[in-house]
Amino acid sequence: MSYSIFSPKGSLVSPEACSGCLFRSLVLLLVFFQAVLNMPARSHAQEGDVRRVHDPHIIKEAGSYYIFCTGRGIPIRQSSDLLNWKIVGKVFDKLPEWTKQEIPGAVFPWAPDILFFHGKYHLYYSISTFGSNRSCIGLATNATLDPQGKDYKWVDQGKVIESIKTDDWNAIDANPVMDEQKNVWLCFGSFWGGIKLRRLDISTGKTSADDTNLYSLASRPEPRAIEGAYIFRKGDYYYLFVSFDFCCKGVKSDYNIRVGRSKEITGPYVDKSGKPMLEGGGTLILEGAGRYIGPGHNSILHDGDKDYLVYHFYDGENRGVPTLQIRPLTWTEDGWPVPGEPLKNATAP
C-alpha cells in the first residue's frame, strides 16, 4: 500500500469582498455548485462517510459492521446495513512514540487489519514512508469495538515485525488470519520479494518463537507490483487475494484484484490455470471499469451464509478520490470467487 492525499475544495469568497444583490446571487450560485460537487454519488452504492477510504478492512461485532482504513489515527467507520456508513472515532489520537523513533518520516498508519482471538481484538497496522521498505507492523488491542462500551479502550502493544533496507521484503499491509487448527498467522508484503507469512504467538499477538520461518506466498517479476494480501478460508482451501499493479495515482491508478488458492495456509498457492503465485500467477476477479478505477486492497466479510468483497476504488466522477465499495461474493462449482454487482440502496439508480 502506498497512499496519496487529496486536498479539500476551496472555500467560497468572503462576504466583505462584495455587496448587494449581485453578491447574493453569486453566493447562491456558488453554493449550489459546491453542494452538487460535494454530494455523495449515489450510484456507487455505499453512502455517508465513504470517501477517502483507502485499504478498507472489515469486521462485525454484534449487529454492527466496522471498517478500519489508512489515515490519521486509523479512522473507524460503522454501519448497521453495509450501505450507510459514519465515522465513529479513530484508534489513535497521535502516533505511538515508538513509531516516531523507528520511522521518523511516517505521518500516519497504513493499511490496518483486525482479527478477534485470545479474548480480544487485535488490530495490526503499518508504519512506513512512500517507496521504502524500512517499515514496521504494529499492534493495538481492544476488548470491544463498540465506542460506547465500558471496556472500550485501544491499547498499543508496540512493534510486531520490521523490515530494513537490506531485506528483500516489506513489512506493510498486514493481514492476520486464523487457520483451521486455530493457529494465528500474519500475512504481509508489498513489492520487493512479494507476499510473506509469519506464524504468531496466540497469547501475545506477536511473532512466534517456535516457528520463525518466513514463508513466501506470492511474487511478481519487475516492477514487482503486488501487495494488499488477504487470506480467506473457504471449504478445503485458503484463498490468497492480492492487488496487482499500482494504486494511489487517482484516475491513473490501475490496481486490480487477483486470487489463488492452496490447501495449506503456507502454500503453494496457484491460480485457476494452475500457475503458481510465486511465479506471477493470479486469477483476475476485479478490474477497473467506467468510474470505478483501480479497485484493490480488499478484505472479505463472511456474514451468516454470505460473503462480501470490500475494497476501495478511485472515483472517476469525483477527481479520483478513493471510495469504499462492497460487492457480494459468490463461488463457482469448482470453488473460485466471483464478485457480483455493488450493493445498492433501494433509492439508488
Secondary structure, DSSP 8 states (H G I E B T S, - for coil): --------------GGG--HHHHHHHHHHHHHHHHHHHS--GGGS-EES-BS--S-EEEEETTEEEEE-SSTT-EEEEESSSSEEEEEEES-SS--HHHHHH-TT--S-EEEEEEEETTEEEEEEEE--TT---EEEEEEEES-S-TTSTT---EEEEEEEEE-TTSSS---S-EEEE-TTS-EEEEE--STT-EEEEEB-TTTSSB-SS----EEEE--STT--EEEEEEEEETTEEEEEEEES--SSGGG---EEEEEEESSTT---B-TTS-BGGGT--EEEE--BTTEEEEEEEEEEEETTEEEEEEEEEETTTTTEEEEEEEEEEE-TTS-EEE-S----TT--
